[in-house]
């Protein structure tokens, strides 16, 4: 019997490992306590008595780790800061290749761009232009209330790959009558029903057609009908006898001629022909000159100011830019460029442009079209323009129009430019009709 346990039943005598297990357990417990104590002691020593070599070693290791893991993060942060401060001007965007979502790289950092374009709509317009038998063509479709671009399409039979939508190299032709009519309403006390007169043919412009005094050969017509039918002598007389260059220039500048148009891409500046005499004033007011130029984007903006109560919204196509982590680096916010005319003038111009569809230069194109069910309670307005280039090699053919569905929801403005060579392709008003039909149907 074990003398340490005199009152034991003796089971320990028959279990020789009992003492060993107990000794082993005590030893393990003491070792664990000792290790814990040493760890606490070492931690306290490092906290209160740091060793220089340890700090230098840690710094060297930290620098090495930063060199491996942080350059990309720093670069991404730098890209983000640049985007937030400077917008998207320094991104390598190509206006000829814009899709709903696409990825580009800036300084090696992938960025995801979300745009406002409708890919299916844009593809339809692209096919339309490619089968139009024109030498070149361009279309811009935008929403007037917030400036978003739904489609921006160029076609060049020579396939040079440039975007024609932003170039202001094309004669504005009779589109400038929008500027002249706005000036007549705001500065000359005109109204849509004011009676005006002209002699001779509607689309010519000779000095003998510009006399202020009426004759027995004069044709009396309302100003609304003169605009709708694009009668040059009426607007020529308006420029000479009712307005002057300063007033026309003021109206043009309010409508962003001779001014930079803020956009996600560089836009050519539309120019105004400077007249040298009265006949030059008549040419300017009627658009019967080749020195007043405009871009397709600007042409769409003219219609947008009319349908948006005189306010021209800043156009945009880039909705937002995000990085791979989903962080928003840039987001567009709609903003007005300026007030181009009073709401009253805008309302009167809408009357003129609507009459162009019903009785004017677009009547034949839209006469049967407007009977379709999709046009019920839809307001349509337009202005056309046609002029040859300086060498009479090409014909420039314009349409700018607005489409206002019921309750003014999802209104659009479009601009169509067709450049024709020896063979006359599909005219701009017919291209516009197809685009409007597709939009209303979809």
LUMSE-371424 format. One record per residue (C-alpha): residue in one letter; x, y, z. Coordinates in Angstrom, 2 decimals. Each point is the difference from the previous one (the first is absolute). Layout:
// LUMSE-371424
   drenlo      east     north        up
        a         X         Y         Z
...
***
This chain:
// LUMSE-371424
   drenlo      east     north        up
        x      0.00      0.00      0.00
        x      1.21      3.46     -0.76
        x      1.00      1.68      3.27
        x     -1.08      3.40     -1.39
        x     -3.58     -1.26     -0.12
        x     -0.55     -2.16      3.18
        x     -3.76     -0.12     -0.41
        x      0.06     -0.91     -3.69
        x     -1.56     -3.15     -1.30
        x      3.31     -0.79     -1.73
        x     -1.03      0.63     -3.63
        x      3.07      2.24     -0.49
        x      2.24     -2.99      0.62
        x     -1.49     -1.67     -3.02
        x      0.39      3.14     -2.25
        x      3.76      0.64     -0.43
        x     -0.52      2.90     -2.49
        x     -2.02      2.09      2.42
        x      2.95      1.87      1.48
        x      1.59      0.53     -3.38
        x     -3.17      1.53     -1.46
        x     -0.37      2.33      2.93
        x      3.62      1.09     -0.21
        x     -0.29      0.48     -3.76
        x     -3.17      2.13      0.36
        x      1.63      2.25      2.55
        x      3.07      0.41     -2.17
        x     -2.07      0.95     -3.12
        x     -1.98      2.55      1.96
        x      3.15      1.59      1.35
        x      1.56      0.14     -3.49
        x     -3.08      1.76     -1.42
        x      0.02      2.57      2.79
        x      3.71      0.57     -0.52
        x     -0.42      0.56     -3.76
        x     -2.88      2.41      0.59
        x      2.04      1.92      2.56
        x      2.97      0.26     -2.38
        x     -2.24      1.25     -2.83
        x     -1.50      2.68      2.22
        x      3.45      1.00      1.17
        x      1.32      0.24     -3.57
        x     -3.02      2.05     -1.11
        x      0.44      2.42      2.90
        x      3.69      0.31     -0.75
        x     -0.59      0.81     -3.69
        x     -2.67      2.57      0.88
        x      1.97      1.86      2.63
        x      3.57     -0.61     -1.15
        x      0.03     -0.02     -3.85
        x      3.26     -1.12     -1.58
        x      1.26      2.19     -2.95
        x      1.00     -2.97     -2.10
        x     -3.53     -1.37      0.31
        x     -1.55      3.28     -1.13
        x      2.33      0.29     -2.97
        x     -0.63     -3.58     -0.95
        x     -3.78      0.52      0.19
        x      0.27      3.18     -2.04
        x      2.01     -1.77     -2.67
        x     -2.54     -2.83     -0.11
        x     -2.91      2.48     -0.08
        x      1.55      1.99     -2.84
        x      0.59     -3.17     -1.96
        x     -3.59     -1.08      0.54
        x     -1.32      3.42     -1.05
        x      2.10     -0.11     -3.14
        x     -1.67     -3.28     -0.89
        x     -3.63      0.65      0.97
        x     -0.64      3.77     -0.12
        x      1.03      1.46     -3.40
        x     -3.21     -1.09     -1.73
        x     -2.13      1.30      2.88
        x      1.80      3.34     -0.04
        x     -0.36      0.20     -3.76
        x     -3.71     -0.77      0.19
        x     -0.42      2.65      2.66
        x      1.83      2.51     -2.20
        x     -2.23     -0.85     -2.97
        x     -3.07      0.36      2.20
        x      1.08      3.40      1.27
        x      0.69      1.24     -3.52
        x     -3.43     -1.13     -1.17
        x     -1.79      1.57      2.93
        x      1.81      3.31     -0.45
        x      0.30      0.30     -3.76
        x     -2.97     -2.02     -1.25
        x      0.52     -2.31     -2.98
        x      1.74      2.37     -2.39
        x      3.31     -1.87      0.19
        x     -1.47     -3.44     -0.66
        x      0.72     -1.49     -3.40
        x     -3.62     -0.14     -1.16
        x     -0.88     -0.54     -3.66
        x     -3.31      1.60     -1.03
        x     -0.19     -2.29     -3.03
        x     -0.10     -3.14      2.19
        x     -2.35      0.57      2.92
        x     -1.98     -2.90      1.48
        x     -2.20     -0.36      3.07
        x      2.88     -1.51      2.00
        x      3.64     -0.17     -0.96
        x      3.40     -0.20      1.69
        x      2.97      2.23     -0.61
        x      3.33      0.40      1.74
        x      1.60      3.07      1.46
        x      3.64     -0.37      1.02
        x     -0.52     -3.75     -0.06
        x     -3.01      0.11      2.36
        x     -3.23     -1.55     -1.40
        x     -3.02      2.31      0.21
        x     -3.59     -0.95     -0.83
        x     -2.00      2.65     -1.85
        x     -3.81      0.01     -0.01
        x     -1.55      2.14     -2.74
        x     -3.44      1.35     -0.84
        x     -0.21     -1.50     -3.50
        x     -2.64     -2.52     -1.00
        x      2.02     -2.69     -1.78
        x     -2.92     -1.43     -2.01
        x     -1.17      3.47     -1.04
        x      3.52      0.95     -1.03
        x      0.46     -3.22     -1.99
        x     -3.27      0.65     -1.85
        x      1.10      3.52     -0.95
        x      3.42     -1.26     -1.08
        x     -1.63     -2.47     -2.38
        x     -2.34      2.72     -1.24
        x      2.89      2.29     -0.90
        x      2.05     -2.75     -1.59
        x     -2.87     -0.74     -2.40
        x     -0.87      3.66     -0.66
        x      2.18      0.35     -3.12
        x      1.48      3.22      1.42
        x      3.66      0.95     -0.18
        x     -0.01      0.86      3.71
        x     -2.68      0.21      2.65
        x     -0.38      0.68      3.70
        x     -2.78     -0.31      2.56
        x     -0.31      1.21      3.60
        x     -2.95     -0.94      2.21
        x     -0.32      1.56      3.45
        x     -2.49      0.58      2.78
        x     -0.65      3.73      0.39
        x     -0.92     -0.01      3.69
        x      3.33     -1.31      1.30
        x      2.39      0.09     -2.99
        x      0.74     -3.73     -0.20
        x      1.09     -1.33     -3.39
        x     -1.90     -3.11     -1.05
        x      1.82     -0.43     -3.33
        x      2.93      1.64     -1.73
        x      0.76     -1.63     -3.34
        x      2.21      0.90     -2.95
        x      0.30     -1.56     -3.43
        x      2.76      0.62     -2.53
        x      0.03     -1.89     -3.29
        x      3.79      0.42     -0.05
        x      0.17     -1.61      3.46
        x      2.41      2.49      1.55
        x     -1.37     -0.79      3.45
        x     -0.49      3.60      1.16
        x     -2.99      1.24      1.97
        x     -1.94      2.49     -2.11
        x     -2.47      0.74      2.80
        x      2.37      2.38      1.80
        x      1.50      1.83     -2.97
        x     -1.37      3.48     -0.69
        x      1.17      0.07     -3.62
        x     -3.39     -0.22     -1.67
        x     -2.08      2.94     -1.30
        x     -2.99      0.53      2.27
        x     -2.19      1.01     -2.95
        x     -3.62      0.66      0.99
        x      0.50     -1.37      3.52
        x      1.16      3.54      0.73
        x     -3.59      1.14     -0.54
        x     -0.62     -1.29      3.55
        x      2.45      2.67      1.22
        x     -1.60      2.69     -2.19
        x     -3.53     -0.91      1.09
        x      1.04      0.10      3.67
        x      1.47      3.48     -0.58
        x     -3.21      1.12     -1.76
        x     -2.12     -1.11      2.97
        x      2.26      1.48      2.65
        x      1.19      3.23     -1.65
        x     -2.45      0.88     -2.81
        x     -3.39     -0.72      1.56
        x     -0.84     -2.76     -2.51
        x     -2.61     -2.70      0.58
        x     -0.66     -3.28     -1.87
        x     -3.07      1.51     -1.69
        x      1.61      3.30     -1.02
        x     -0.50      0.68     -3.71
        x      3.15      0.23     -2.11
        x      0.50      0.25     -3.76
        x      2.39     -1.03     -2.72
        x      0.34      0.08     -3.78
        x      1.48     -2.59     -2.28
        x      0.79     -3.60      0.82
        x      0.13     -1.29      3.55
        x      3.49     -1.44      0.06
        x      1.95      2.60     -1.95
        x      1.59      3.15      1.36
        x      0.54      2.94     -2.36
        x      0.35      3.69      0.76
        x     -3.27      0.85     -1.73
        x     -1.78     -2.34      2.48
        x      1.21      2.00      3.00
        x     -1.80      3.31     -0.51
        x     -2.00      1.07      3.03
        x     -2.87      1.50     -2.00
        x     -2.59     -2.45     -1.27
        x     -1.09     -0.15     -3.62
        x     -2.88     -1.56     -1.88
        x      2.13     -3.11     -0.39
        x      0.42     -0.45      3.75
        x     -1.25     -3.15      1.68
        x     -1.39      0.43      3.51
        x      0.54     -2.84      2.42
        x      0.22     -0.56      3.76
        x      3.43     -0.07      1.64
        x     -0.84     -3.53      1.13
        x     -0.49     -1.14     -3.60
        x      3.14      1.84     -1.13
        x      2.05     -1.95      2.55
        x     -1.69     -3.32     -0.75
        x      0.62      0.37     -3.74
        x      3.46      1.51      0.59
        x     -0.65      3.07     -2.17
        x      3.34      1.75     -0.41
        x     -1.21      3.49     -1.13
        x     -2.14      0.39      3.16
        x      2.96     -0.69      2.26
        x      2.30      2.08     -2.20
        x     -2.30      2.99      0.46
        x     -0.23     -0.77      3.72
        x      3.78      0.23      0.32
        x      0.23      3.32     -1.88
        x     -3.11      1.93      1.09
        x     -0.99     -1.40      3.40
        x      3.25     -1.14      1.58
        x      3.68      0.83     -0.24
        x      3.23     -1.95      0.38
        x      0.30      0.73      3.73
        x     -3.45     -1.42      0.74
        x      0.56     -3.08     -2.15
        x      3.40     -0.51      1.56
        x     -1.51      0.30      3.48
        x     -2.64     -2.57     -0.84
        x      2.63     -2.31     -1.52
        x      2.28      0.24      3.04
        x     -2.87     -0.83      2.35
        x     -0.50     -3.11     -2.13
        x      3.73     -0.83      0.35
        x      1.36      1.12     -3.35
        x      3.55      1.33      0.36
        x      0.16     -1.69      3.42
        x      1.53     -3.18      1.35
        x     -2.49     -2.77      0.73
        x      0.95     -1.93      3.16
        x     -0.05     -3.73     -0.68
        x      1.82     -3.22      0.84
        x      1.93      0.40     -3.29
        x      1.33      3.07     -1.81
        x     -2.67      1.64     -2.18
        x      0.72      2.33     -2.90
        x     -1.13      3.59      0.46
        x     -2.90      1.02     -2.25
        x      0.77      3.19     -1.92
        x     -2.13      2.89     -1.22
        x      0.54      1.62     -3.40
        x      0.92      3.70      0.34
        x     -1.91      2.09     -2.60
        x      1.61      2.92     -1.81
        x     -3.17      1.61     -1.34
        x     -3.80     -0.26      0.01
        x      0.01     -2.95     -2.34
        x      2.41     -1.76      2.34
        x     -2.48      0.62      2.83
        x     -2.73     -1.57     -2.13
        x      2.21     -3.01     -0.63
        x      0.76     -0.36      3.71
        x     -3.61      0.28      1.19
        x     -1.27     -2.50     -2.57
        x      2.90     -2.42      0.36
        x      0.74      0.43     -3.69
        x      3.78      0.07      0.44
        x      2.80     -2.50      0.40
        x      1.93      1.80      2.72
        x     -2.40     -0.71      2.88
        x      0.86     -3.49      1.22
        x     -1.29     -2.41      2.62
        x      0.56     -3.53      1.35
        x     -2.67     -2.73      0.13
        x      0.18      0.04      3.81
        x     -0.66      3.75      0.01
        x     -2.88     -0.46     -2.45
        x     -1.68     -2.38      2.46
        x      0.57      2.53      2.79
        x     -1.89      2.67     -1.97
        x     -3.12     -2.15      0.04
        x      0.57     -0.90      3.65
        x     -0.09      3.67      1.07
        x     -3.31      0.44     -1.83
        x     -1.70     -2.98      1.64
        x      1.56      0.63      3.43
        x     -1.55      3.45      0.52
        x      3.10      1.83     -1.18
        x      2.52     -1.77      2.25
        x      2.86     -1.81     -1.73
        x      1.28     -2.88      2.12
        x      3.63     -1.10      0.01
        x      0.33     -3.09     -2.23
        x      1.65     -3.10      1.45
        x      0.67     -3.60     -0.93
        x      2.11     -1.32      2.90
        x     -2.33     -0.94      2.83
        x      2.66     -1.08      2.48
        x      3.46     -1.53      0.36
        x      0.77     -2.69      2.58
        x      3.09     -2.00      0.88
        x      0.29     -3.77      0.33
        x     -1.08      0.17      3.64
        x     -3.25      1.71     -0.98
        x      0.96      3.39      1.43
        x     -1.55      2.92     -1.90
        x      2.78      2.28     -1.25
        x     -2.17      2.27     -2.16
        x     -3.75      0.48     -0.32
        x     -1.79      2.40     -2.33
        x     -2.43      2.51      1.41
        x     -2.38      1.75     -2.36
        x      0.48      3.74     -0.25
        x     -1.19      2.82     -2.29
        x      2.43      1.75     -2.34
        x     -2.13      3.12     -0.02
        x     -3.33      1.60     -0.88
        x     -0.07      0.37     -3.78
        x     -3.39      1.71     -0.26
        x     -3.05      0.86      2.06
        x     -2.68     -2.66      0.57
        x     -2.38      2.10     -2.15
        x      2.47      0.01     -2.90
        x      0.52     -3.75      0.37
        x     -3.76     -0.53     -0.13
        x     -0.30      2.08     -3.18
        x      2.89     -1.86     -1.62
        x     -1.72     -3.29      0.77
        x     -3.01      1.24     -1.94
        x      2.26      0.79     -2.97
        x      1.76     -3.36      0.08
        x     -3.25     -1.93      0.38
        x     -1.36      1.80     -3.05
        x      3.07     -1.18     -1.94
        x     -1.23     -3.57      0.55
        x     -3.62      0.74     -0.86
        x      0.23      2.52     -2.85
        x      3.65      0.66     -0.73
        x      3.12     -1.69     -1.35
        x     -0.69     -3.24      1.93
        x     -3.67     -0.32     -0.96
        x      0.45     -2.61     -2.72
        x      2.36     -2.06      2.14
        x     -2.26     -0.13      3.08
        x     -3.50      0.33     -1.49
        x     -0.81     -3.72      0.02
        x      2.45     -0.78      2.79
        x     -1.95      2.06      2.52
        x     -3.08     -2.17     -0.58
        x      1.70     -2.94      1.72
        x     -1.29     -0.92      3.44
        x      3.36      0.60      1.64
        x     -0.27      3.74     -0.84
        x     -3.22      0.51      1.94
        x      0.34      3.05      2.28
        x      3.68      0.36     -0.97
        x      1.28      3.51     -0.75
        x      2.42      0.20     -2.93
        x      1.97      3.02     -1.13
        x      2.87      0.44     -2.44
        x      2.18      2.27     -2.10
        x      1.75     -1.02     -3.18
        x      2.88      1.53     -1.90
        x      1.74     -0.63     -3.31
        x      3.02      1.64     -1.62
        x      2.91     -0.92     -2.26
        x      3.65      0.29      0.94
        x      2.18      2.81     -1.38
        x      1.03     -2.05     -3.05
        x     -3.46     -1.48     -0.60
        x      1.37     -3.51      0.33
        x     -2.06     -1.02      3.03
        x     -3.48      0.74      1.29
        x     -0.48      0.45      3.75
        x     -3.41     -1.13      1.16
        x     -1.25      0.69      3.55
        x     -2.82     -0.89      2.34
        x     -0.34      1.00      3.64
        x     -3.18     -1.09      1.75
        x     -1.68     -0.63      3.32
        x     -2.34     -2.82      1.03
        x     -2.16      0.53      3.08
        x     -2.10     -3.05      1.01
        x     -3.10      0.38      2.20
        x      0.63      1.46      3.47
        x      3.41      1.19     -1.28
        x      1.62     -3.26      1.09
        x      3.21     -1.04     -1.76
        x      0.03      2.83     -2.53
        x      2.88     -0.06     -2.48
        x      1.68      2.40     -2.38
        x      1.82     -1.21     -3.06
        x      2.38      1.46     -2.55
        x      0.68     -1.67     -3.34
        x      2.66      1.07     -2.48
        x      0.29     -1.60     -3.42
        x      2.79      0.91     -2.41
        x     -0.81     -1.00     -3.58
        x      2.26     -0.27     -3.02
        x     -0.94     -0.39     -3.65
        x     -2.73     -2.45      1.00
        x     -2.60      1.29      2.44
        x     -0.38     -2.48      2.86
        x     -2.78     -0.30      2.55
        x     -0.94      3.49      1.14
        x      0.46      1.12      3.60
        x     -3.73      0.39      0.66
        x     -0.67     -3.59     -1.09
        x      2.87     -1.28      2.15
        x     -1.47      1.98      2.88
        x     -3.43     -1.50     -0.62
        x      1.42     -3.53      0.26
        x      1.86      0.87      3.22
        x     -3.10      1.53      1.59
        x     -2.15     -2.97     -1.02
        x      2.49     -2.44      1.53
        x      0.17      2.00      3.22
        x     -3.77      0.26      0.44
        x     -0.51     -3.67     -0.91
        x      2.56     -1.23      2.52
***
